[in-house]
Amino acid sequence: MSLAQNIARKPIAEFFAAAEVKQAHWYSIREAKDGAYCHDVNLVFPLLSSLLSIHKDILTAVKEIAALLYKRKAVSSPLLHAWEELLGEYKSNNELTTFSTSRKQRVGYLSGLGHGANATQR
């Protein structure tokens, strides 16, 4: 892993570690678009950038540097295995899952803010 990836990943992982003591909620890694229920999905699963109070374009750039998503033309997609590696590497109790909004689109969701193996022990 490159130095830039490590520099970008560490604060994301540290945020999740600090947030684990909060009440569980699901957050979207990227915005759901172009589907029948995308508006509702985005309301139920707010963007991770909104939780962090960071403009979504800035967080997208950080996720690209951290190799947590790839961009092809104007479309960015989460690299779900990279998110799983990040959570495992930093021993996070957060959970990653996916939701399909159309035939081609998978949106990754992170929970854990208190949701995970140790959440019931708190």
C-alpha positions in Angstrom: 0.0 0.0 0.0 1.3 3.4 -0.9 2.2 6.2 1.6 -0.7 8.3 0.3 -3.2 5.5 0.8 -2.0 5.0 4.4 -2.2 8.7 5.1 -5.7 8.9 3.7 -7.0 5.6 5.4 -5.7 6.2 8.9 -8.0 9.2 9.8 -11.0 7.4 8.3 -10.3 4.3 10.5 -9.6 6.4 13.5 -12.9 8.2 13.1 -14.8 4.9 13.0 -12.9 3.7 16.1 -13.9 6.8 18.0 -17.5 6.6 16.7 -18.0 3.0 17.8 -19.4 4.1 21.2 -22.3 5.9 19.5 -25.7 4.5 18.7 -25.8 2.3 15.6 -26.8 3.7 12.3 -26.1 2.9 8.7 -24.3 5.4 6.4 -23.9 5.3 2.7 -20.4 5.2 1.2 -21.7 6.9 -1.9 -24.9 8.4 -3.1 -27.5 6.2 -4.7 -28.5 7.6 -8.1 -30.7 6.7 -11.1 -33.1 4.3 -9.5 -36.8 4.2 -8.6 -36.2 4.4 -4.9 -32.9 6.3 -4.8 -34.3 9.4 -3.1 -35.8 7.3 -0.3 -32.6 5.2 0.0 -30.6 8.5 0.4 -33.0 9.7 3.1 -32.8 6.5 5.1 -29.1 6.0 4.6 -27.4 9.4 4.8 -24.1 9.9 3.1 -21.0 9.4 5.2 -19.8 12.9 4.1 -22.9 14.4 5.9 -22.0 12.7 9.1 -18.5 14.1 8.8 -19.7 17.5 7.7 -17.4 17.3 4.7 -18.5 18.1 1.1 -19.1 14.8 -0.7 -16.6 15.8 -3.5 -13.8 16.3 -0.9 -14.6 13.0 0.8 -14.7 11.3 -2.6 -11.2 12.6 -3.4 -10.0 11.3 0.0 -11.6 7.9 -0.7 -9.9 7.8 -4.1 -6.5 8.5 -2.6 -7.1 5.9 0.0 -8.0 3.4 -2.7 -11.4 2.9 -1.2 -13.2 3.6 -4.5 -12.4 3.8 -8.1 -13.5 6.3 -10.7 -14.3 5.5 -14.3 -15.3 8.6 -16.3 -17.9 10.4 -14.1 -18.9 7.3 -12.1 -17.2 6.4 -8.8 -17.8 3.0 -7.2 -16.7 1.7 -3.8 -14.1 -1.0 -3.6 -15.9 -3.1 -1.1 -13.0 -5.4 -0.5 -10.8 -2.4 0.3 -13.3 -1.2 2.9 -13.4 -4.6 4.4 -9.6 -4.6 4.6 -9.6 -1.2 6.2 -12.1 -2.3 8.9 -10.1 -5.5 9.5 -6.7 -3.8 9.5 -7.8 -1.3 12.2 -9.8 -3.9 14.0 -13.0 -1.9 13.7 -16.3 -3.2 15.0 -18.1 -1.5 12.1 -19.9 -3.5 9.5 -20.1 -3.2 5.8 -23.0 -4.3 3.6 -24.3 -3.6 0.2 -27.6 -2.7 -1.3 -28.5 -2.9 -5.0 -30.6 0.0 -6.3 -30.6 -1.2 -9.9 -29.1 -3.9 -12.0 -25.7 -2.3 -12.2 -25.5 -0.2 -9.0 -24.2 -1.5 -5.7 -24.0 1.0 -2.8 -21.9 0.1 0.2 -23.1 1.0 3.7 -21.2 1.3 6.9 -22.7 0.9 10.2 -21.0 0.1 13.4 -21.3 3.3 15.0 -22.0 1.0 18.0 -23.1 -1.9 15.7 -20.8 -4.9 15.8 -19.5 -7.8 17.9 -18.8 -5.7 20.9 -21.8 -3.3 20.6 -23.9 -5.4 23.1 -21.2 -5.3 25.7 -21.3 -1.5 26.0 
